[in-house]
């Protein structure tokens, strides 16, 4: 073989070797790029997981706080505690004809399962289908004075256990609209996982507390002006002085001394110190809450239950009902 032919063959072999090497390099490069991409994705997942773990302690603390503020971890316990608390609150403020009803527990699931079902792996979707928590709806109602109803509503709103006031209704009843029927719809929630509770027992069963006077101050304006009750008619002017000018303003009447007709019994409740009598002066809008032995004018509060209070004036005993004036008292035998 001549010299030029050997050179040509050598060049061809070199080019072939270079081509094979380039092909192998490209195959390796593709595999390497795929591995680099997978490593980057794994790193993103690891970073995401680390961020989730950093926030898990905060989430767990929040869940424990929620669980500890609930009335229990199962439907029977929560339903019984809720109904008992509602009955006791209504009885505390003297509402009559009370009714308390509750529904079965309703499971609340993660909305992500329904919003993005195709974006979740089968296993993840199955995990999310488990209820996040349960809710129990209840309705409580009763009849009484406006103050009794509003105090009941204020007490229901401030209870420490997990709940939400969904709505309420005040319906005037009676010929004089001096009574109302209160209906309150509310919902409580609970987590079924016992291990989330930081103590074996959460709030004491059906634990509740009455509204304090400073807390009730925000509601007092609603009670002071009973929008359901018709305002008293303006007194008729019998005549005017012969020497008075037509259209001249009538001089105001001199202030009269306080009388029993000014004081209205707004409610009878059982507080921490025993039975309490709540009254309002319709003339001055003054409010009084007196315990047994307390006085308004010369009337001494002796005892009370339900809608009837017993008072003593001098040596005589009387009874007066919620919504009545002290002047409408009736004598009773001692």
C-alpha positions in Angstrom: 0.0 0.0 0.0 1.4 3.4 -1.0 2.2 6.1 1.4 -0.8 8.4 0.5 -3.3 5.6 0.8 -2.0 4.9 4.3 -2.4 8.5 5.2 -6.0 8.6 3.9 -6.9 5.4 5.8 -5.5 6.8 9.0 -7.4 10.0 8.7 -10.6 8.1 8.0 -10.0 5.9 11.1 -9.3 9.0 13.2 -12.6 10.6 12.0 -14.5 7.4 12.7 -13.1 7.2 16.2 -13.9 10.8 16.8 -17.5 10.3 15.6 -17.9 7.3 17.9 -16.5 9.3 20.8 -18.8 12.2 20.1 -21.8 9.9 20.0 -20.8 8.3 23.3 -20.2 11.8 24.8 -23.7 13.0 23.8 -25.3 9.9 25.3 -23.4 10.5 28.5 -24.2 14.2 28.5 -27.9 13.4 28.2 -27.8 11.0 31.1 -25.8 13.5 33.2 -28.3 16.3 32.5 -31.1 14.0 33.5 -29.3 13.2 36.7 -28.6 16.8 37.4 -32.3 17.7 36.9 -33.4 14.9 39.2 -30.9 16.0 41.9 -32.2 19.6 41.6 -35.8 18.3 42.1 -34.8 16.2 45.0 -33.1 19.2 46.6 -36.2 21.3 46.1 -38.3 18.7 47.8 -35.8 18.4 50.6 -35.8 22.2 51.1 -39.6 22.2 51.1 -39.8 19.4 53.6 -37.3 21.2 55.9 -39.5 24.3 55.8 -42.6 22.3 56.6 -40.8 20.7 59.5 -39.7 24.1 60.8 -43.4 25.1 60.9 -44.7 21.8 62.3 -44.1 22.8 65.9 -46.1 25.9 65.5 -48.9 24.0 63.8 -48.9 21.4 66.5 -49.1 24.1 69.2 -52.1 25.6 67.5 -53.8 22.3 67.2 -53.2 21.5 70.9 -54.7 24.9 71.8 -57.7 24.2 69.7 -58.1 20.7 71.1 -57.8 21.9 74.7 -60.4 24.6 74.2 -63.0 22.1 72.8 -65.6 20.2 74.9 -64.2 16.8 74.2 -62.8 14.4 71.5 -66.0 12.4 70.6 -69.5 13.2 69.6 -71.2 11.9 72.7 -69.1 13.9 75.1 -69.2 17.1 73.2 -72.9 17.0 72.5 -73.8 16.2 76.2 -71.5 19.0 77.5 -72.8 21.5 75.0 -76.5 20.8 75.8 -75.9 20.9 79.5 -74.1 24.2 79.4 -76.8 25.8 77.2 -79.5 24.6 79.6 -77.7 26.0 82.6 -77.1 29.3 81.0 -80.7 29.7 80.0 -81.8 28.7 83.5 -79.3 31.1 85.1 -80.9 34.1 83.5 -84.5 33.0 84.3 -85.7 32.4 80.7 -88.9 30.3 80.7 -90.0 27.6 78.3 -86.4 26.8 77.3 -85.5 24.5 74.5 -82.1 23.1 73.5 -81.5 21.0 70.4 -78.3 19.7 68.7 -77.5 18.0 65.5 -75.3 15.0 64.7 -71.6 15.7 64.3 -70.6 16.8 60.8 -67.2 15.9 59.3 -65.2 18.8 57.8 -62.6 17.7 55.2 -59.7 19.4 53.5 -61.1 21.4 50.6 -57.9 20.7 48.5 -59.2 17.2 47.8 -62.1 18.6 45.8 -60.4 21.7 44.4 -57.3 19.9 42.9 -58.0 16.2 42.9 -55.8 15.4 39.8 -52.8 17.1 41.3 -52.6 14.8 44.3 -51.1 11.4 44.4 -53.5 8.6 45.2 -52.0 8.0 48.6 -52.0 11.7 49.4 -55.6 12.1 48.3 -56.6 9.2 50.5 -54.9 10.8 53.5 -56.6 14.1 52.9 -60.0 12.5 52.7 -59.9 11.8 56.5 -61.9 14.6 58.3 -59.8 17.5 59.7 -62.3 18.1 62.5 -66.0 17.7 63.4 -68.7 20.3 64.1 -71.9 20.1 66.1 -74.7 22.7 65.5 -77.1 23.6 68.3 -80.1 25.8 68.8 -81.2 27.3 72.2 -84.3 29.4 72.9 -86.3 30.8 75.7 -88.7 33.6 76.7 -88.1 36.5 79.1 -87.4 40.2 79.4 -85.2 41.9 76.9 -82.4 42.2 79.5 -82.6 38.5 80.3 -82.4 37.6 76.6 -79.5 40.0 75.9 -77.6 38.8 79.0 -78.0 35.2 77.8 -76.8 36.1 74.3 -73.8 38.0 75.7 -72.9 35.1 77.9 -73.1 32.6 75.0 -70.8 34.7 72.9 -67.9 35.0 75.5 -67.7 31.3 76.5 -64.1 30.0 76.4 -64.8 26.7 74.6 -64.5 26.6 70.8 -67.8 27.9 69.3 -69.3 30.3 66.8 -72.6 32.2 67.0 -74.2 31.6 63.6 -77.2 33.8 64.2 -79.9 34.9 66.7 -83.4 36.1 66.7 -85.4 38.4 69.1 -89.1 38.2 68.7 -91.4 40.4 70.8 -94.2 38.6 72.6 -97.0 39.7 74.9 -99.6 42.5 74.5 -97.3 45.2 75.7 -94.2 43.7 74.0 -92.5 43.7 77.4 -91.2 40.2 76.7 -89.1 38.6 73.9 -88.4 35.1 72.6 -84.7 34.6 72.1 -83.4 32.0 69.6 -79.7 31.5 69.2 -78.0 29.2 66.6 -74.4 28.2 67.3 -71.7 25.7 66.3 -68.9 24.0 68.3 -66.0 22.0 66.9 -63.7 19.3 68.2 -60.7 17.2 67.0 -61.0 13.4 67.3 -57.3 12.8 68.1 -56.9 12.3 71.8 -53.1 12.7 71.6 -53.5 16.3 70.6 -54.9 17.3 74.0 -52.1 18.5 76.3 -54.1 17.2 79.3 -56.3 14.2 79.8 -59.4 16.4 80.3 -59.9 19.7 78.5 -62.4 22.3 79.9 -64.5 21.0 82.7 -67.6 19.3 81.2 -70.2 22.0 80.3 -68.0 24.7 82.1 -69.3 28.2 81.5 -69.2 31.6 83.2 -71.8 34.5 83.3 -71.1 37.8 81.6 -69.4 40.3 83.9 -70.9 43.8 84.3 -68.0 45.5 82.6 -68.4 43.1 79.7 -72.2 43.7 79.5 -71.6 47.5 79.2 -71.4 47.2 75.4 -74.8 45.6 75.4 -76.5 48.0 77.8 -77.6 50.4 75.1 -79.7 47.7 73.4 -81.5 47.0 76.7 -81.9 50.7 77.7 -84.0 51.4 74.7 -86.5 48.6 74.1 -87.3 49.1 70.5 -90.0 46.5 70.7 -92.1 48.3 73.3 -94.4 51.2 72.3 -93.3 54.5 73.7 -95.7 56.0 76.3 -98.3 58.5 74.8 -97.7 62.2 75.3 -99.9 63.6 78.1 -102.9 65.5 77.0 -102.9 69.2 77.9 -106.2 70.0 79.7 -106.1 73.7 78.9 -103.9 76.8 79.2 -104.0 79.8 81.4 -106.4 82.5 80.2 -103.6 85.0 79.9 -101.3 82.8 77.9 -100.5 83.6 74.4 -101.6 81.1 71.6 -98.8 78.9 70.6 -96.7 79.7 73.7 -94.7 76.7 74.9 -96.0 74.8 77.8 -93.7 75.2 80.8 -92.1 71.9 81.9 -93.6 70.1 84.8 -91.6 70.2 88.1 -89.6 67.1 88.7 -91.4 64.5 90.8 -89.9 62.5 93.6 -88.9 58.9 92.7 -91.7 56.4 93.1 -92.0 52.6 92.9 -93.8 53.0 89.6 -90.4 54.2 88.1 -88.6 50.9 88.9 -89.2 47.9 86.7 -87.9 44.4 87.5 -85.8 43.4 84.4 -84.7 40.0 85.6 -83.9 37.6 88.4 -80.6 35.7 88.1 -78.4 33.5 90.2 -74.9 34.9 90.4 -71.8 33.9 92.3 -73.1 35.5 95.5 -76.5 34.0 95.2 -79.8 35.3 93.8 -79.7 38.8 92.3 -82.5 41.2 91.4 -82.0 43.4 88.4 -84.0 46.6 88.0 -84.1 49.6 85.7 -85.6 53.1 86.4 -87.6 53.9 83.3 -87.4 57.6 84.1 -83.7 58.1 84.8 -82.5 54.9 82.9 -80.6 54.0 86.0 -79.7 50.3 86.4 -79.5 48.4 89.7 -78.4 44.8 90.5 -79.0 44.0 94.2 -78.3 40.9 96.1 -80.4 39.5 98.9 -80.7 42.1 101.6 -80.1 45.0 99.2 -82.6 47.8 98.8 -84.1 50.1 96.2 -85.9 53.0 97.9 -87.6 51.3 100.9 -88.0 47.9 99.2 -85.7 45.2 100.6 -84.9 42.2 98.3 -85.7 39.0 100.2 -85.5 36.2 97.7 -86.4 35.2 94.1 -86.6 32.4 91.6 -87.8 32.0 88.1 -89.7 35.2 87.3 -90.9 36.1 90.8 -89.1 38.2 93.3 -90.0 38.6 97.0 -89.6 42.0 98.5 -90.3 43.6 101.9 -91.5 47.1 102.5 -91.8 47.9 106.2 -93.3 44.8 107.9 -95.2 43.6 104.8 -94.1 41.1 102.2 -94.8 41.4 98.5 -94.2 39.5 95.3 -93.4 41.2 91.9 -92.7 39.5 88.6 -90.2 40.2 85.9 -91.4 43.1 83.6 -93.6 44.5 86.4 -93.1 47.8 88.2 -92.5 47.7 91.9 -95.8 49.6 92.3 -97.6 46.5 90.8 -96.4 44.3 93.7 -98.9 42.0 95.3 -99.0 41.3 99.0 -98.3 37.7 100.2 -98.7 36.0 103.4 -95.5 35.6 105.5 
